[in-house]
Amino acid sequence: MAVEVVMPKQGNSVESCIIIDWKVKEGDSVSVGDVVCEAETDKSTIEVESTADGTVLKLLYAVEDEVPVMQPIMVVGKKGEKVSVETSTQSAESEETQEPHKKEEQVVKTGEGDARRENAKTAEKATGISPRARAVASSSGVDMSLLQPTGPKGRIIERDVIEVLAGKEPLTPAAKDALLKKGLSAPASGSGIGGRVLSSDLVDSGTTSGSVVQAAMDHVEEFPGPFEEMTVRGVRKVTAKRMHESLATTAQFTMNAFADASSLQSLRARLKSSAPELGLQKVTINDLILFAVSRTIVQFGYMNSHFLGDKMLTFKHVHLGCAVDTPKGLLVPVVKYSDKLSLKQLSDEFKRLATESMEGKAQPDDLSGGTFTVTNLGSMGIESFTPVINVPEVAILGVGGISLRAKEDSDGDVFFVPHIGLSLTIDHQAVDGAPAARFLKALCENIASIDLLMAL
């Protein structure tokens, strides 16, 4: 008896998957546990395994098709067994019913288009110059008598105009107008800024040997030029939807601060040169910031919350979302119970999640459940920015780069100290500015004394 293999459910938030590669074809033999296809969720890539033994009788979807979870994707049974798939049959019948109307409409539109194209071709033959060539020549002030036709049956086409324009300096509007109305010629380069041809540079076409009219542009091609069209799907589609929802449903407000990074850099240097057996050499500045956030936010419960409109959930533990730039787009893996992890444990867990996210192997549960998010653009030279809240969280921290800032001591002397930029965006529906500022101030103090914070 034939058995359907379904698209497995991937966590509570995944509603559909896109098949990106079939590992089997119809007629192949499969066993339970064999990988039959790769599919992309909105967050990661998964391998779908067969749940039946037998012969692949039917593949119900093609590569690039989007499949709802728990829907059949293939049928497995005995070789030669007939397949009857109700859902696919209904879909085929629906398409067949609509097809005559589509074909009829297509014939009408095609006929209209053919008539328009035929009229255009007739006009081109009658004038000896194509409409596009005429438009380019007219807008650029080109004397058509200078053009050498290379088109079919001796017609002047767009490339003939472009050939004249190539590498020439542009004309000012006044020069172009005078060129068209007075029959003058333009030199290869004018007296204007950057060689721009002015009206005073124009000369009588009879006195200039071999002069060529200049273009108002260096290169002409069909507007708007080449472009690539891509379907918005997967991570990009989800990110777009969530960012729009975040800005549309919250009252976002950002405040910026700078924390003394002297101790941060000093501790990072000591960890990097520590004994290999301690496993601390790969701890980064970002890991130290995550540690400081996890220890600071527990003192400010209102920052570690979800705002749900008519109620708020305040969490006792910190589940820290950490934004990761992956080949497929922005992902936010969550370091769960980060307030209970040591610096090394937090660093190792974040690196594991980041690696799996980069490789497209992160599981849906690894990418959900955050209570506060940190996003770091410091390595790209950004000092401060406005991060967008990952709703329903009430805040997000943006981390910038380290730069020198002036500081005055008690004697009035000014010196420069490394500072790290911090940008805190809050949902003003849930958190007011002053309480959020108190959290940011405490975080700056903890970062400035990161070595003491680790002793707590």
C-alpha positions in Angstrom: 0.0 0.0 0.0 1.4 3.4 -1.0 2.4 5.7 1.9 2.8 9.5 1.8 5.9 11.2 3.2 5.1 14.6 4.6 7.1 17.8 5.2 8.0 17.5 8.9 7.0 20.2 11.3 10.0 22.4 12.3 9.2 24.1 15.6 6.1 26.1 16.4 6.9 29.1 14.2 7.6 27.4 10.9 4.5 27.2 8.6 6.1 26.2 5.3 9.3 25.1 3.7 10.8 25.6 0.2 12.2 22.5 -1.5 15.7 23.4 -2.7 17.0 20.0 -3.9 15.6 16.5 -4.4 18.0 13.7 -3.5 15.8 11.0 -5.1 13.8 10.7 -8.3 10.7 8.7 -9.2 11.5 5.0 -9.4 14.3 5.1 -6.8 14.3 2.8 -3.9 14.3 4.4 -0.4 14.5 3.2 3.2 13.3 4.8 6.4 15.8 7.4 7.4 17.2 8.1 3.9 17.5 11.8 3.0 15.0 12.5 0.2 15.3 16.2 -0.1 16.7 19.4 1.3 14.3 22.2 2.3 14.7 25.8 3.4 12.6 27.2 6.3 12.5 30.9 7.0 15.5 30.4 9.3 17.6 27.4 8.2 18.1 24.5 5.8 16.9 21.1 6.8 17.2 17.5 5.5 13.9 15.7 5.1 14.1 11.9 5.7 11.9 9.2 4.3 9.4 7.7 6.8 8.7 4.6 4.6 10.5 1.8 2.8 9.8 1.1 -0.9 9.9 2.8 -4.3 9.4 6.5 -5.0 6.1 6.4 -6.9 5.5 10.2 -7.1 7.2 13.5 -6.3 4.4 15.9 -5.5 6.4 19.1 -5.6 9.3 20.5 -7.7 12.4 22.3 -6.6 11.6 25.9 -5.5 8.0 25.0 -4.6 6.8 26.1 -1.1 5.2 23.3 0.9 3.1 23.7 4.1 4.4 21.7 6.9 2.7 18.3 7.5 1.7 18.2 3.8 2.7 15.2 1.6 5.7 15.8 -0.6 6.1 12.3 -2.1 4.5 8.9 -2.3 6.3 5.6 -1.5 5.0 2.1 -2.2 5.6 -1.1 -4.2 7.1 -0.8 -7.7 4.4 -0.5 -10.3 1.7 0.5 -7.8 -0.8 3.1 -9.0 -0.8 6.4 -7.2 -4.0 8.4 -6.4 -3.3 11.7 -4.7 -6.5 13.6 -4.1 -4.9 17.0 -3.4 -2.8 17.1 -6.5 -5.7 15.8 -8.7 -7.9 18.7 -7.5 -5.2 21.2 -8.2 -4.7 19.8 -11.7 -8.4 19.9 -12.4 -8.6 23.5 -11.2 -5.7 24.5 -13.5 -7.3 22.6 -16.4 -10.6 24.4 -15.9 -8.9 27.8 -15.9 -6.6 27.1 -18.8 -9.0 27.8 -21.8 -9.7 31.3 -20.4 -6.0 32.0 -19.9 -5.2 30.8 -23.5 -8.0 32.9 -25.0 -6.9 36.0 -23.1 -3.3 35.4 -24.2 -4.3 35.2 -27.8 -6.1 38.5 -27.7 -3.2 40.2 -26.0 -0.7 38.7 -28.4 -2.7 39.9 -31.3 -2.8 43.4 -30.0 0.9 43.4 -29.3 1.7 42.0 -32.8 -0.3 44.8 -34.4 1.5 47.5 -32.4 4.9 46.0 -33.3 4.0 45.8 -37.0 3.0 49.5 -37.0 6.3 50.5 -35.3 8.3 48.5 -37.9 6.5 50.1 -40.8 7.3 53.5 -39.3 10.9 52.6 -38.9 11.3 51.5 -42.5 9.6 54.6 -43.8 11.9 57.0 -41.9 15.2 55.1 -42.2 15.9 55.6 -38.5 14.5 53.6 -35.6 12.3 55.5 -33.0 14.9 54.7 -30.2 17.7 56.0 -32.3 15.8 59.1 -33.2 14.9 59.8 -29.5 18.5 59.4 -28.4 19.8 61.6 -31.2 17.3 64.3 -30.5 17.9 64.4 -26.8 21.7 64.5 -27.3 21.8 67.1 -30.1 23.3 64.7 -32.6 23.3 65.8 -36.3 21.7 62.8 -38.0 23.7 63.5 -41.2 26.8 62.4 -39.3 25.4 59.0 -38.5 26.5 55.9 -40.3 23.7 53.3 -40.5 24.5 49.7 -39.6 20.9 48.4 -39.1 18.9 46.1 -41.3 18.3 47.5 -44.8 20.5 50.5 -44.2 18.5 51.9 -41.2 20.0 54.0 -38.5 19.6 52.2 -35.1 20.4 53.2 -31.5 24.0 51.7 -31.6 24.9 54.1 -34.4 24.0 57.1 -32.2 25.9 55.6 -29.2 28.9 55.1 -31.4 29.0 58.9 -32.1 28.4 59.7 -28.4 31.0 57.3 -27.0 33.7 59.1 -24.9 32.5 62.6 -25.6 32.0 65.4 -23.1 28.4 66.5 -22.2 26.8 69.7 -23.4 25.1 72.3 -21.2 21.4 72.7 -21.8 22.0 76.1 -23.5 24.7 74.5 -25.8 22.4 71.7 -26.7 19.6 74.1 -27.6 21.9 76.2 -29.8 23.3 73.1 -31.4 19.9 72.0 -32.5 18.5 75.4 -33.6 21.5 77.0 -35.3 23.2 74.0 -37.0 26.5 74.5 -35.1 29.1 71.9 -34.2 30.6 71.1 -30.9 34.3 70.4 -30.1 35.5 67.2 -28.5 36.0 69.0 -25.2 34.6 72.3 -23.9 35.8 75.1 -21.6 33.4 74.2 -18.8 34.1 72.3 -15.6 35.4 68.8 -16.4 35.4 69.6 -20.2 31.7 70.4 -20.3 30.8 72.0 -23.7 29.3 75.5 -23.3 27.3 77.5 -25.9 30.4 79.7 -26.4 32.4 76.7 -27.5 30.1 75.9 -30.4 31.4 76.8 -33.9 29.9 76.9 -37.4 29.8 73.4 -38.8 31.3 74.7 -42.1 34.5 75.9 -40.5 35.3 72.9 -38.3 36.8 69.9 -40.1 35.8 66.5 -38.7 34.0 67.9 -35.7 31.4 65.6 -34.0 28.4 66.7 -32.0 28.8 65.9 -28.3 26.3 64.0 -26.2 24.7 65.1 -23.0 25.7 61.7 -21.6 28.8 59.5 -21.8 27.0 56.3 -22.2 23.4 55.7 -23.4 21.4 52.5 -22.9 17.8 51.6 -22.7 16.2 53.0 -19.5 16.6 51.9 -16.8 19.4 49.6 -17.9 20.2 46.0 -16.8 18.6 44.7 -13.6 18.1 41.4 -11.9 14.8 40.3 -10.5 14.7 38.0 -7.5 11.7 36.5 -5.6 11.6 37.7 -1.9 11.4 34.5 0.1 13.0 32.6 3.0 14.9 34.6 5.6 14.7 37.9 3.6 10.9 37.6 3.5 10.6 36.9 7.2 13.0 39.7 8.1 11.1 42.2 5.9 7.8 41.2 7.5 9.1 41.4 11.1 10.9 44.7 10.7 7.8 46.3 9.2 5.6 44.9 11.9 8.1 46.1 14.5 8.0 49.7 13.4 4.3 49.7 12.7 3.2 48.3 16.0 5.7 49.9 18.5 6.7 53.3 19.6 10.5 53.1 19.2 12.9 55.5 20.8 16.7 55.2 20.7 19.3 56.6 23.1 23.0 56.5 22.6 25.9 56.3 25.1 29.6 55.5 25.3 31.2 53.2 27.8 34.8 53.4 28.9 36.4 50.4 27.1 39.8 50.4 28.8 39.1 47.5 31.1 37.3 45.7 28.3 40.4 45.8 26.1 42.7 45.0 28.9 40.7 41.9 29.9 40.4 40.8 26.3 44.2 41.0 25.9 44.8 38.9 29.1 42.3 36.3 28.0 43.9 36.0 24.6 47.3 35.3 26.1 46.0 33.0 28.9 46.9 29.3 29.1 45.3 27.2 26.3 43.9 24.7 28.8 41.6 27.4 30.2 39.8 27.7 26.9 39.5 31.5 27.1 41.7 32.5 24.2 38.8 32.9 21.8 36.7 35.0 24.1 35.9 38.2 22.1 34.9 41.8 23.0 31.3 40.8 21.9 31.3 37.9 24.3 32.3 40.3 27.1 29.5 42.6 26.1 27.0 39.8 26.1 28.2 38.7 29.6 27.8 42.3 30.9 24.3 42.6 29.4 23.2 39.2 31.0 24.4 40.3 34.4 23.1 43.9 34.2 19.6 43.3 32.9 18.6 41.0 35.8 18.6 44.1 37.9 16.1 45.8 35.5 13.3 43.3 35.0 11.2 45.7 32.9 14.0 45.5 30.2 13.8 41.7 30.1 10.1 41.6 29.0 7.6 41.0 26.3 4.9 43.6 25.5 1.7 42.0 24.4 -0.6 45.0 24.1 -2.9 44.4 27.1 -0.3 42.6 29.2 3.5 42.3 29.8 5.5 39.2 30.5 8.6 39.9 32.7 11.1 37.0 32.7 13.3 36.0 35.7 16.0 34.5 33.4 17.8 36.2 30.5 17.4 34.5 27.1 19.8 36.6 25.0 19.2 37.0 21.3 22.4 37.7 19.4 22.1 39.0 15.8 24.2 37.1 13.2 24.9 38.1 9.7 24.6 34.9 7.6 24.7 34.2 3.8 20.9 33.9 3.8 20.3 37.1 5.8 19.9 38.2 9.4 19.3 35.5 12.0 19.0 35.8 15.8 20.0 32.7 17.7 19.2 32.8 21.4 21.6 31.9 24.2 19.1 30.6 26.7 19.6 31.1 30.5 22.6 33.4 29.7 22.4 34.9 33.1 23.4 31.5 34.6 26.3 30.8 32.2 29.9 31.6 32.9 31.8 33.8 30.5 33.4 30.7 28.8 30.0 28.9 28.6 28.3 31.9 27.1 31.1 32.4 24.6 31.1 28.7 23.6 27.3 28.6 23.2 27.1 31.7 21.2 29.8 30.5 18.8 28.0 27.2 18.4 24.8 28.9 17.5 26.5 31.4 15.3 28.3 28.7 13.4 25.1 26.6 12.9 23.3 29.8 11.7 26.0 30.6 9.2 25.9 27.0 7.9 22.1 27.0 7.7 21.8 24.2 10.3 20.3 26.2 13.2 17.1 24.6 14.5 13.9 26.7 14.8 14.0 26.3 18.6 17.5 27.9 18.6 16.1 31.0 16.9 13.2 31.7 19.1 12.4 32.5 22.7 14.6 35.6 23.2 13.8 38.1 25.9 16.4 40.8 24.9 18.6 41.1 21.8 22.1 42.4 21.1 23.3 43.4 17.7 26.9 44.4 17.0 28.1 46.4 14.1 31.3 47.6 15.7 33.6 45.5 13.5 32.2 47.5 10.5 33.3 50.8 11.9 29.9 51.9 13.1 29.9 54.0 16.2 26.2 54.2 16.9 23.0 53.3 15.0 19.3 52.7 15.5 18.5 49.0 15.9 15.0 47.8 15.3 13.3 45.9 18.2 12.7 42.2 17.8 9.0 42.2 18.9 7.5 41.3 21.3 10.7 42.2 23.2 10.7 45.7 24.6 14.3 46.7 23.8 17.4 45.9 21.8 21.0 47.0 22.3 23.1 48.1 19.4 26.9 47.8 19.9 29.2 50.0 18.0 33.0 50.2 17.6 35.7 51.4 20.0 37.1 54.9 19.5 39.1 57.4 21.4 37.1 60.1 23.3 38.3 63.0 25.3 38.0 62.8 29.1 38.9 65.4 31.7 40.5 64.4 35.1 40.1 66.1 38.4 43.0 68.4 37.7 41.4 69.7 34.5 43.8 67.8 32.3 42.3 66.3 29.1 43.3 62.9 27.8 41.9 60.4 25.4 40.3 57.1 26.5 38.9 54.3 24.4 35.1 54.1 24.5 32.6 51.7 23.0 29.4 53.0 21.5 26.0 51.7 22.7 22.6 52.4 21.2 19.5 51.3 23.1 16.2 51.2 21.4 13.1 50.8 23.5 9.4 50.4 22.9 8.0 53.5 24.6 4.7 51.7 25.1 6.3 49.4 27.6 9.3 51.3 28.9 9.8 55.0 29.6 12.9 56.9 28.8 14.2 57.5 32.4 14.1 53.8 33.4 15.7 52.8 30.2 18.4 55.4 30.7 19.1 54.0 34.2 19.6 50.5 32.7 22.0 51.9 30.0 23.9 53.9 32.6 24.3 50.8 34.8 25.4 48.8 31.7 28.1 51.4 30.9 29.4 51.2 34.4 29.5 47.4 34.4 31.4 47.5 31.1 33.8 50.0 32.4 34.5 47.7 35.4 34.1 44.4 33.5 36.8 42.7 35.6 35.0 43.4 38.8 31.7 42.3 37.3 33.2 38.9 36.6 34.0 38.5 40.3 30.3 38.7 41.3 
